[in-house]
Amino acid sequence: MRKFLPVLLALFALPALAADKPWGIDKVLGRPDAPITIVEYASLTCPHCAHFENEVLPKLKKDWIDTGKAKLVYRDYVWDPMAEAAAMISHCSGDRYFAFLETFFHSQDNWLHSAKPLDTLKSIARLGGMSGEQVDACLQNRQLLNEIMARKDDAEKVYGIHSTPSFVINGKLATDVAPDYDAFVKLLK
């Protein structure tokens, strides 16, 4: 029994992979039946997340997601009220969700460092087809915010996530992910 004790202790130290569940607000980029599932936890105010979105994801999308080898599930891991607002607006955009994420990441420096970042976010949303009333109603949606925050809490409990971006690939937390395409692809292989 003594020789199995370290193995048993190691098993109990692993995150509860089966506890991960799909959320009603999850959005999937790619084919639902793709053999590799990448779950990205990111914040729209995180510069490292913007780097991943702007530099790595386009190649990953072309080589892995568009070809059906992988799918990406994006999950908000919000750090601050501006990240909450941007995440909520993205969710309220409907089928333009990933376009809104991409736009917010690409223009992150502009809206985040503007004199009135929330007004700038609202302007971007209006350019994306959301009326001012839709944006205001969205930002008042406590149920949506509660689900975003519950999903964040779940990521902390299930995977021990405390930084962004963080990636779970086929149920396993990828640690020490460099924001580099080649390093990321090694994890997928």
N, C-alpha and C positions, 0 to 999 in steps of 0.2 A: 504494500500500500504506500509505503514511504516514497518509492521511486515514481509513483503516479501523482503524488501531491503537487509537484511543480506544474505538471500538465493541467491538473484540475484548477489550480489557482490561475493559471494563464487563461483558461477558458472563461472563468468568471470575470476576468479583467477586460475581456473583449467587449466592445459595444454590442448592444442588442440589435443585430442587423435585421432580424425579423420584425422588430418593432416599427421600422420605417413604414409609413403608409402614404398612399396618395392623398392629397388634399384637394378639396373642391376648387381651390383657386390655382392649383398647379397648371402651368402652361407647358406644352411640349413642342419643341422644335424638332421636326423630323418625323419619321414613320413610327407610329406607336409600337410596331412589332420589331423594331431594330434590336439586334442581339446585344448591343452594349447600351446601357443607360448611364448617362452622365448627369448627376444632380449637382448643379452649381448653386452655392449659397453666396450671394453678393449683395453689396449695398450700392445704391446709385450715387452715393457721395464718396465712395472709396476710389482713390486714384489707381490703385493696383487692379481693381475690378474693371475700371475704364480701360486700362492698358490691355487686359485680357480681351475685353469686348472689341477694342479697336484693332489690335495687332494679331491676336491668336485665333479668335473665333472665326473671322472670315475664312482662313485657311482650313480650320477644323470643319467648318460648315461645308466647304467645297469638297474636301477629301473624305469626310466621314459621315456627316449628317445628310447631305444631299444624295449620297450614294447608297443610303440605307444601312450603313454599317453601324451607326450609332444614332442615338437621339439625346437631346439635351432637355432637362427639366430645370427651369430657372426658378429659384426660390429666394425671395427677399430675406436678407439678414440686415435689417435696418439698424443704423447706429444713432440716428438723430432725427429731429422733426422734418428736416428737408428731405432726407431719404424716405421717411414715411410718406410725405406728400407726393414725391415723384413715383414711389411704388404704387400708391393708391391710384394716381392718375393713370398710370400704365394699365392697371387692372381694369379701370373703368373704360378704357378705350376699346374694349371688346376684341374683335379679330385683328386689331392693329397693335396688339400688345407688344410683340417683339419689335415692331417698327418704333414704337414709343421708347422702349428700352434702349434700342440702338441710338435714337436721336438724343435721349437724355445723357447717355454715356459719351457720345461724340461731342456734345455741347456742355459737358460737365463744368469745365472751367468758366464758361460764360455765365451760366445761370447760378452756379454755386457762389461765385465771387462777385455777383452783381450787387448793387446797392439794395435791391429788393428782390432776393432770390425767388420768393414765392410768386411775385408778380411776373417774373421772367419765366418761371415754369408754366404759369397759366397762359402766357403769350405763346409759348411753344405748343401747348396743348390745343390752343385755338387754331394754330397753323395746321395741326394734325387733324382738325375737323371736330373738335369738341367745343361746344359753346361755353361761355363763361358760367352759365347756369348749371350746365352738366358738371363742370369742374368743381364748382362750389358744392353741389349736391354730393359729388364723389368724396370730397374732403370731409364731409359731415357723416359719412357712412361708417359708423362705429363698428358695425358687424364685420365689415371688410378689414378695418384696422385690427380688430381683435383676432381675426383669423391669421393675418400676417404675423402678429406678435406670438400667437400660439404656435405657429409653424416654426418661428425662430426659437422659441423655448424648446420645442421638440427636437430641433437640430442640436441644441446644447445637451439635452438629456440622452438622445440616442447615439450621437456621434462625438460628443464633446467638442463641438465646434465653438470657437471663440474668436475667429479671425476671418477676414474676407480677402480675396475669394477663397472659398474652401470647396473641394470637389469630392463627391462620393461616386465611385465608379463601380457599377454592378454590386451595390450594397456595401462597398468597402471604402472607408475614408482614405483618400490619397494624401499622404503627408509630404511636406516639403516640396510642394509643386512649384517649380520655377515658372515664371510667366513667359515661357518660351514654347514655341510650337513643337519643336523636336522633343523636348523633355516631356511634354504633355502626351505626345503620340506614343512614347515609350510606355506610358502607363496604360494606354489602350491596347497595346499589343501584349 
